[in-house]
Amino acid sequence: STGEVPPASMECSEALIRIGELNSRIDELLDENQRLAGQCVQQNAPSVAEGASGDGLSFVDSSGILVVLAGLIFTCFRIRSFYGDALAKIDRLRTSHQALTLREWINYRMDIWFSQDTQSKPKLLLALTLALVFQGALCYYLVKPDAASFAEAAWAAWTFVADPGTHADETGVAPRLVAFVISLGGMLVFALMIGLVTDTISEYVDSLKKGRSKVLETGHTLILGWSRKILPLIAELAEANASEGGGVIVICAENEVEMMDTMLQVDMDANEIQLKGSTVICRQVALHSEADLRTVSVTAAKSIVILADSEVPADSSDASALRTMLTLMALESDLQGHLVVELCDIDNKTHVKLIGGQQVEVVCTHDLLGRMMVLSSINAGLSAIYEQLLGFQGQEFYAQEWPQLTGKSFGEASFAFREGIACGLLGSDGRTYLNPPDEKIIEEADRVLVLAEDDSTYSLIEDGLSTSPSESIPPGPVVQNVPGEPDHRLFCGWRRDIGDMIRLLDEFVQPGSTLTILCEESVQERQESFEWQGRDMTKLVNLTLIHVVGNPTIRHHLQQMEITKFCSILILADARDISARDSDSHTLAAMLLIRDIQCSHEFGQLTDVKTPALSSSETKMLSMEWFDRAKQMGNGAKIACEVLESHTKRLQTLHSVSEYIMSYEMLSKYIAMISEDPHIHPVLEELFCSYGNEIYIRDVSHYVHPREQISFYAVSYTHLTLPTKRIV
């Protein structure tokens, strides 16, 4: 209504005017092309014949001009077509009430091209180079009177682009000006090329840092996931492959590769871990993507370990592990190795095992660790035995076929090995027989399970028969089995699976025993946790639960409990969301407080509050006396601590006054053993449960008379041949 023309209409009008001018110019060029072509034919017709017998330069000149003109015509038609398509697109967008200019549309199309075509940059650089050489050759040919041909002009233009210094030899104002402009364009082109090469190299280096390149390995160990157990697991796998010169360990997680490499390097240096020839490769992959897993040669791995995520709740971690396992099961026909799946909740073990089948070994680490701690709290010194049996340092289990023993009984084969103890059989039917009866016949393809230091240190006796000891063996002492009495035990701390630990402890203690739980969680929270996990504590047979709310690191809370009445105390790692170092500090503080209260009750106070300041020598003497008392107390009241960090393991204080269970280290050793040999899993499962064969520590007086000298072999042989067979 005001009479003003909208900006969009003005732009459209200007564009139409430009198109009209361009069409007129194209018509003029076509007419000029026809006129020049006619003159060339008339003037150069005799030269064609001469070119057949001469040097043919005139023919090349006319051909070059025709090529140039044809290129100009084609370019004009492409420009006209481009402008026509662009304006049609702009008109359609304007009808949909979108303000759009030609520049915006061109930028939009360029943006799409760069985002969709990975080779857009080199293509654009090549097009700019060809356009510069072509246009420069045309201008140079027109201003250079003595140019032999258009091909020579094109070559000269290329030399100006490739080497800007060559234009200094030109004479004449016009040729110099053209050569100077081409040289400037050449410098711009080569600057762009250097930038492109630099970007390409940087992108390649960044892709290597991000861990997106393929892993071309076979027979490697593949670890899927990242947790606090990754470092001890690497150490155990490196130890397992040390005898073979090392292996390849590939770690796949959704973390950045730089972060994983840095953490591993720092932690390995801090813990003095040696790879012993093994190689560790980190890759950032999506654990639920089949395509990503193929990039790490998942089908060629000898074993695949799926770690639980310790940073998320147990149900979320198990769900993620199950999904990763299902992704791998899609490749089941191509997989060469077996799977080891770590779960947090034992209730999920059954259906995961059913889905995975025989190729999957399921390890419930939370339940396993709880069983280790309960058994260690019952048998003093058992944690040290577990540390020797698990992993690849110290004594190990080896399973091998011995054709010489086929048809013989297990009793005959029990002492048929030098430097090794036969513990059981891995039957050809897939069953595991740990400590079988003497009458058990070794069948063909059965493997004998031997406990030895290394597979190269033990061997079969020549005739494959047991030999009795050469020394005379007197009758062993008569040990009367005195019925156990009810006892009192203490758990300091709270765990998510503490209900399973209580039920396991209920199977070992005598009726009338009590278990006191001291932690900061309220009684109502504990009952709700039991109900949430489906653990009914009212069905306990031998145990009576006593709940105490308090902090085990506060002396006043401990003194109110009559701490000296407990025969066994188990200090659990802090389950709150804190670091492993803080958790171990909390554990050590509770352990020292409990031991100090026990010593004070047994021997009296070393110092009094009113005692004046002591000298350094007096303080040192008191410290030594305190540790002597703590060691004496350790012979009676047992304290077992759950330790997370390996640094804490090295503290002399921990060794002096209590037993310890390295939770992450123990679990990593367990997983590493199954990763290297899945047939050992049933053996380990039976050792750490309440059914089947178990490990007990007994006093030497049960086997040897006082001041009697007898070899370990003789003691083992004697008690292995008793009616109540026991492997010693």
C-alpha angles and dihedrals in degrees: 000000000000092000095239117140114236114245092238092057091048092053091049092051092049091050091052091050090052091050091052092051090048092052091051091050092050090053091051091050092051091053091047090049093054092048094049092046091055092050091049092053092049096045100040102038094101090047093061091065091044089050090059090062099023137046096295095222094140091054091050090049094053092044091051092051091049090050091050093049092046089051091050092050092048091048091050092051091048091050091049091049092047093050091047093052092044094051091046090053091047092051091051091051093047091054087058089058096255118138106226135165130199092249092053091051092050091049090049093052091047090050091053092048093051092047097047102037114062090194095052095110098054090042091053091047091050091049092050091049093050092045091050093048093045097047092040092050091050094051092043091050091052096049098038109080096188096049107134095210143335089262090058090048090052091051091049090050090052091052089052089052096044097040116023091191093071093074089071090079093060121111127206130045098260097046091046092049092050092045090048093052092047090049091052089051090048092053089051091049093050091046088054090047092052090049090049092050091047092050091048093052091045092050090050092049090047090051089052090050090050090053098235097134121104124265110228101193138122129202093020130141112248119205116193114198139020127253142140089276093064096092099050089042091056090048092053094046090049089051091049092053097040093096090057095050095264136300140230120267116191118195117198122188140141091250123103114274094228090056093048093047092048094048093047093048094048094045094045091051091047093049095038092235116173120205091206095212097323123126124221118206122186123202132179108225139149104254092209095052118096092199092053092048091053089058090065094052093251092168092057097049118114091215137006121208119197109199124206117243108244093191096068133054118283096251092050091048093050091047091053092047090050092051091049090050091051089052089054092046088062085066094044094121090056099040116108099183136055128255127240111196120193115209130184100205119057090206089071094054098087100055093040089054091047092052095044098043125192093333093065127074113197120207119189098199097182092054092042093053091047091054091049092052095046093049091045091052090053097045115041111223095021093115089063089052091051090051090055096045097046122071131013100290119088120359120003139183117250126186120199139154116249111190089190089067097050110123094017124111122252089244089061091048096046093092099025094108133080115224091000140088120220107226105170150316135274100212125218087238090066095255125126120226111194114188092351123190118280089246093061107119118221107233130200114286091018113136121219115227109221130183108217142142094251138348089251096051100062128061141171120266111250098253093033093233130124116254124208118231116270093226123081113256117213119211112280123246118279108248117193116213103232113197112250123248128225112272139191123240134184132212115195111199138013134266132186091240097040089120090066090048091052092050091049092049089050089064094057106040128080122258113275095033120140134217119201118199115202116189142121096257114104121247090248092054090051093051091048090051091052091049092046090055093043094244113146107202092187089075095065111129106196105015133076116200121224117189120206122179112215148098117272090210092062112086095208092058091051095047091056091062102061089243092190094069094069117096093194131027124190118194112201124206115260107270094201122108096272135121122277091246093054090047091053090048089054090049094049092048092052092046094051092046092051093047092047092052090050092049093047091052093047102038105014131245117318093207137010129229090244093052110120122241113295129223121248093257092050090048091051092050091050090049092052091048091050092053091048089054091046091053091051090050089049090066090065116023112046121218119187121186131197108226125190107183123063089219089067090054090066095057110112089212091066093051093047103054109022149011120260137204116208097213101188092039094048093048092046091053090049092051093044092053092052090045091056096040120012092189090071092064097085090050093053092044092056093048093054101046137075096248130068122010121354139183118251131179115219132182115262090238087076089068110024133044119238113281090006118140115211135148123252089239091058093049091049093048093049097050094040089060094050119109088247095056117213129173109226 
